[in-house]
C-alpha cells in the first residue's frame, strides 16, 4: 500500500461526510438551530471524527452551519432579506463582470463557448415542456453560462468574489430555478431568462458595457421572483432547504 492511499481514503470519507451532512441539512433532517457535534455526527454516519471535522468546517464555510463559542456547530437559519441580499450581491457582481467583459473585450474562445452553451439551452426550450432529465440539463447549462460570463471579465479577483457570492446559501444562478420546474409558467420564465442571456452576450460582443451590466442586474430579478414564489407560493414538492429561510410577516 502506498503512503498516499490513507490520505486519499480520508479525503474521500470527508467528501462523503460533507455531501451527506449537506443533504441532511437541506432535507430538514437536521433542523434549523439544531446543535450538532463531531461525536454525534461521527456516530450517525459511522465514520471517524477526522472526516466529520473536515465536513463540518466546510459546511460552515458554505454558510449552512455556524460555529458555536463553546464548541460544536448549529444549523443556520436565514431571513428572507438575507437571501434576497445574497441574490442582489450576485447580480451586482455579474453586472460588473459583464460590463468589464464588454469594455475590455472578451476572449473569442470564451464567447464561442458561451454561444454554444446558449444553443444547447435553445434546443431544450424548443420542447413544449421539460421533463426531469431535460430540466437537469438546463440547470447544468445555465450554471456553465454564468461561469463563462465570470471568465469573460478577465479578472481573477472578480471571478473569486463571484465564486464566493454564488456559494452563499441559495444565491447560485440555479439556486431557485427548480421552483420553475413545477410552475404552470415554467417554460415561459426559462425562455425569458434565456432571452436575457442572449442579449447580454450581444451587448458584450458589441462592447456595450452599460447595457450589459443593466441586463445582468435585471437578470437577477428572476431569482428574486423565484425566491418569493418558493416562500409564499404553494408547492407539492418544496425546494430543498427552504425550511431554513424565515419568511417575512
C-alpha positions in Angstrom: 0.0 0.0 0.0 1.4 3.4 -1.0 1.8 6.2 1.5 -0.8 8.3 -0.4 -3.6 5.8 -0.1 -4.6 6.5 3.6 -4.7 10.2 2.8 -6.8 9.7 -0.3 -9.2 7.4 1.6 -9.5 10.1 4.3 -10.2 12.7 1.7 -12.9 10.5 0.1 -14.5 10.0 3.5 -14.5 13.7 4.2 -16.2 14.4 0.9 -18.9 11.7 1.5 -19.5 13.1 5.0 -19.8 16.6 3.6 -22.3 15.5 1.0 -24.4 13.5 3.4 -24.4 16.3 6.0 -25.5 18.9 3.4 -28.2 16.6 2.3 -29.4 16.2 5.9 -29.5 19.9 6.5 -31.3 20.7 3.3 -33.8 17.9 3.8 -34.6 19.1 7.3 -33.2 16.0 9.0 -31.1 18.5 11.0 -33.5 21.3 11.9 -32.6 25.0 11.8 -30.9 26.0 15.1 -30.1 22.4 16.0 -26.8 21.9 17.8 -24.5 19.3 16.3 -21.2 17.8 17.4 -18.4 15.9 15.9 -19.1 12.9 18.2 -22.8 12.8 17.4 -22.3 13.1 13.6 -19.5 10.6 13.6 -21.8 8.0 15.3 -24.7 8.9 13.0 -22.6 8.5 9.8 -20.5 5.6 11.0 -17.2 7.3 10.2 -14.3 8.6 12.3 -14.2 12.2 13.7 -11.5 13.4 11.4 -13.5 13.4 8.2 -16.5 14.7 10.1 -14.5 17.6 11.4 -13.5 18.5 7.9 -17.1 18.2 6.7 -18.4 20.5 9.5 -15.7 23.1 8.7 -16.6 23.0 5.0 -20.3 23.4 5.7 -19.5 26.4 7.9 -17.6 27.9 5.0 -20.6 27.3 2.8 -22.8 29.1 5.3 -25.1 26.3 6.2 -23.5 25.9 9.7 -22.2 28.3 12.3 -19.5 27.6 14.9 -20.7 28.0 18.5 -18.5 29.8 21.1 -18.4 26.8 23.4 -17.7 24.2 20.7 -19.8 22.4 18.2 -21.9 23.9 15.4 -25.5 24.9 14.8 -27.6 24.7 11.7 -28.0 28.2 10.4 -31.3 29.8 9.5 -31.7 32.8 7.2 -34.1 35.7 7.0 -35.8 36.3 3.7 -33.8 39.5 3.4 -30.5 37.7 3.9 -31.3 35.5 0.8 -32.6 38.5 -1.2 -29.4 40.4 -0.4 -27.2 37.5 -1.4 -29.0 37.3 -4.8 -28.7 41.1 -5.2 -24.9 40.8 -4.5 -24.5 38.1 -7.1 -26.5 40.3 -9.6 -24.3 43.3 -8.9 -21.1 41.3 -9.4 -22.3 39.6 -12.5 -23.3 43.0 -13.9 -19.8 44.3 -13.2 -18.3 41.2 -14.9 -20.5 41.8 -17.9 -19.6 45.5 -18.2 -15.9 44.8 -17.9 -16.1 42.0 -20.4 -17.7 44.4 -22.9 -15.3 47.3 -22.2 -12.1 45.2 -22.2 -13.2 42.7 -24.9 -13.9 39.1 -24.1 -11.7 36.3 -25.4 -13.2 34.9 -28.7 -12.9 31.3 -27.5 -14.9 32.1 -24.4 -17.6 33.9 -26.4 -17.8 30.8 -28.7 -18.2 28.5 -25.7 -21.0 30.8 -24.3 -22.8 30.8 -27.7 -22.6 27.0 -27.9 -24.0 26.8 -24.3 -26.9 29.0 -25.2 -27.5 27.0 -28.4 -27.9 23.8 -26.2 -30.4 25.7 -24.0 -32.3 26.8 -27.1 -32.6 23.2 -28.2 -34.0 22.2 -24.8 -36.5 25.0 -24.8 -37.9 24.0 -28.2 -39.8 21.3 -26.5 -43.3 22.4 -25.2 -42.4 21.1 -21.7 -39.3 19.9 -19.9 -39.1 16.5 -18.2 -36.8 16.0 -15.2 -33.8 15.0 -17.3 -34.2 18.0 -19.6 -34.6 20.3 -16.6 -31.4 18.9 -15.1 -29.6 19.6 -18.3 -31.0 23.1 -18.3 -29.6 23.7 -14.8 -26.2 22.5 -15.8 -26.0 24.6 -19.0 -27.3 27.7 -17.1 -24.6 27.3 -14.5 -22.0 26.8 -17.2 -23.1 30.1 -18.9 -22.8 32.0 -15.7 -19.3 30.6 -15.1 -18.3 31.6 -18.6 -19.6 35.1 -18.0 -17.4 35.4 -15.0 -14.4 34.3 -17.1 -15.1 36.9 -19.8 -14.2 39.8 -17.5 -10.6 38.6 -17.4 -10.4 39.4 -13.7 -9.3 36.7 -11.3 -10.3 39.0 -8.4 -13.9 39.4 -9.7 -14.1 35.7 -10.5 -13.0 34.9 -6.9 -15.6 37.3 -5.5 -18.3 35.9 -7.7 -17.4 32.4 -6.6 -17.7 33.4 -3.0 -21.1 35.2 -3.7 -22.6 32.2 -5.5 -21.5 29.9 -2.8 -23.7 31.7 -0.3 -26.8 29.6 0.5 -29.4 29.9 -2.2 -27.5 32.6 -4.1 -26.2 30.5 -7.1 -27.6 31.1 -10.6 -29.7 27.9 -10.2 -30.5 28.3 -6.5 -34.2 28.8 -7.0 -34.6 27.8 -10.7 -36.0 24.5 -9.5 -39.1 26.4 -8.4 -39.9 26.8 -12.1 -39.9 23.1 -12.7 -43.4 22.6 -11.3 -44.8 26.0 -12.2 -47.5 26.3 -14.9 -45.5 29.2 -16.4 -42.2 27.3 -16.0 -41.1 27.2 -19.6 -42.1 30.9 -20.2 -39.8 32.1 -17.4 -37.0 30.0 -18.7 -37.5 31.5 -22.2 -37.3 35.0 -20.7 -34.1 34.1 -18.8 -32.6 32.7 -22.0 -33.5 35.8 -24.0 -31.7 37.8 -21.4 -28.7 35.5 -21.7 -28.6 36.2 -25.4 -29.0 40.0 -25.0 -26.1 40.1 -22.5 -23.9 38.2 -24.9 -24.8 40.5 -27.8 -24.0 43.6 -25.6 -20.6 42.1 -24.6 -19.8 41.4 -28.3 -20.9 44.9 -29.3 -18.8 46.5 -26.5 -21.9 48.0 -24.8 -20.8 47.9 -21.2 -23.6 49.9 -19.6 -26.2 47.8 -21.4 -24.5 44.5 -20.5 -24.4 45.5 -16.8 -28.0 46.6 -16.7 -29.2 43.4 -18.3 -27.3 41.2 -15.8 -28.7 43.2 -12.9 -32.2 42.7 -14.4 -31.5 39.0 -14.9 -31.0 38.5 -11.2 -34.6 39.8 -10.6 -35.9 36.4 -11.9 -34.1 34.8 -8.9 -35.8 37.3 -6.6 -39.1 36.4 -8.1 -38.4 32.7 -7.6 -37.4 33.3 -4.0 -40.8 34.9 -3.3 -42.6 32.1 -5.1 -40.6 29.5 -3.1 -41.5 31.0 0.2 -45.0 32.3 -0.4 -46.3 30.0 -3.2 -47.9 26.6 -2.9 -45.7 23.7 -3.9 -46.3 19.9 -3.8 -42.5 19.5 -3.7 -40.9 22.3 -1.6 -37.5 23.5 -2.5 -34.7 21.7 -0.5 -33.5 23.9 2.3 -36.4 26.3 2.1 -37.4 25.5 5.7 -34.1 27.3 6.8 -35.4 30.6 5.5 -37.5 32.7 7.9 -40.4 34.2 6.0 -41.3 37.9 6.3 -44.5 38.5 8.1 
